[in-house]
Amino acid sequence: MEATQIDTEKYWFAMRDLKRTNARLPAYKQLDELGMEVFMPMTTRFSTKEGKRVRVEVPVMHDLLFVKENRQNLDPIVAKTPTLQYRFKKGGKQGEPIIIPNEDMERFICAVRASNNPKFYAPEEITPLLCGRKIRMIGGTLDGYEGILQTVRGSKTKHLIITLPSLLAVSVDINNEFIEVM
């Protein structure tokens, strides 16, 4: 992609938030207040508040967030916020931020939101023992999605693994009748 195109068009950037996990205003809330489209993978955990167990939405990885914006608007915010950084490609050009294609990111977000219980994995956790065959979804809310069928011994439900290369993977529940083996 050309530098001017990245500066003016909106793309999904992988970002890093170096604030502490208990910060009052984490980067995803700060950027959301500025009107930017932000996605931070969240999970439900139980916490004790005033002696009662309550469900709390917490980030899966407290330092990983995705922002859809152009560099022209995002660079000044990154420059004035020392705890907010771009994630950079390994082995690529020096200083080249990770950009996730819009279609891939939209599909990932849709899959996470469509599932009642998404399970997130780091890329190195996806091993051949965890994976099965490559499949495509035909029909349902995840129509057209492609991924890997997760094999879980003794489980009656099937799971589809969708990955964002070198960043994150998610396993979502799927219906058996919509599976097409590739």
N, C-alpha and C positions, 0 to 999 in steps of 0.2 A: 504494500500500500504506500502511496505517496504521502509525504509529510504534510502537505497542505490538505489532503483529503482527511487525514486523521485529525488535523486541527479543527476542521469545520463540521464534519459529520459526526453523528453520535454513534459510539461503539460501546460495547461492554468491556470495561477495564477491570482486571483483577487488581485489587488493592490490599494493602496491609495496614491494620490499625494497631499501633504500638501502645495504646492506652491500657491501663490495668483493667482486669476483668470486671471490677466493681466501680468503674468510672461512672460519674453521673450523666455525662453526655458523650457516649461512644460515637465514633465516626459515622456509623450507619444512621444514627438519629440526627446528628448534625447535618449530614448531607441531605437527608430526607426533609428537614426543616428548610433547607435552601431550595427545595423543589426539584431535586434530582431524583432519578429513578434508581433505587438502591435495592439490592437483594442480598440478604445475609441468611445463609442456611441456619435454621433454628431447630431446636429439639426441646422436648418437654422433660423437665427434671422435677423432682420433688425436693422441697426445701422446708425448713421449719421456721415459721415466723410466729412469734408470741406463743410458742408452745403448740402450734397447730401445723400439721403437714399440709402444704399447699403446692399446687402445680405452678411451675414458673417456666416461661419460654426463655431459653438461653441459647446463645450462638453455639453451633457445633464446634467451630474453631474460632476463638475470640479474635484472632488477628486476620481473618479472611473475609472480605466482602467484595461485592461486584457493583460497579457503578456504570450506568449508561449515560454517557455525556461526551461532549467533544473536548479535546485537549485545551482548546482556547478558554473554556470556562473552568475546567478542572485544574489546570496548572497553577493559577493564582491561589486556589484553596490549598493545594498541596504545599506550595511555597510558604504560606503563612501558618500552616499547621504542622509543627515538627513531628507529630506522632502519626501522621498520615503519609503513606508512601505508595508508589506504584510497585507492583510485583514485576520483576524483570525476567525475560527469557534466559535460560541457561544455554550457553554455547552460541547464542545469536549475536547480533550486533550489540556493541556496548551501549547500554542505556535504552534498549528497546523494550517498552512495556508489553506485558501479556495482554493481548486483545482476543476476546472470545467472539467468534462469529455470532451475529445477532440471532440467526435461526437456531443455532445450537443452544445458546443461552435461554432463549424463549422456550424451547422444548424442555430443557432441564428444569426451569422454573415451573412450567406447567405440570410436569411429572411429579415434582415435589408437592405442589399444592393439591394435586388430584389424589394423592395417597394420604390415608389416615395415619399411617405409621411409617414414614420413610426412615431408612437406616443409611447413614452416611459412612463412607469408607475413604481412607487415604489411598492414593493409587497403588502404593506398595502393599496394601492389604488384599488387593484383588489377586488371588493366587489361582492356579489351575484347579486346586481342590474346591474352591468356592464357586467356580464357573462351570457352566454346562455348555449347551449349544448356542449358536448365534440364532436369534429369532427376530421376527417382525410381528408387530401387533396389527391385526386386521379387525377394525371396528372398535367400539367402546371409546372411552375418553382419551386413550393413548393411541388412537388409530394412526398407523404409519410409522410409529416409533420403532427403531431398531436398537438392539442391545444384546446382552448376554443373559441367558436364563440361569438364575442362581439355583444351585442344587443344595437343598437342605434335607438331610436324612430324617425321615419320619414326619416331615411336614406335608400337610395336604394342600397348603397354599403355594402358589408359584410366585416367584419374584423376578423382576426385570432389573438388570443393572445398567444404568445409563452413566456414562463418564464424561467429565470435562478433562481432556488429556492433561496429565501432570499436575492437576489441581485437586480434584475431588470426584467421587463416584457416589451414586445414590442407588439404593435398592428399594423398589416400590412393589406393592402387592398388585398382582394382575389376575384376570379371570382366565381360566383354562380354555374357554371356548374361542378366545380371540387370538390364540397363539398360532403362528405359522413358522415352522422350522425352515431355516434358510440353507 
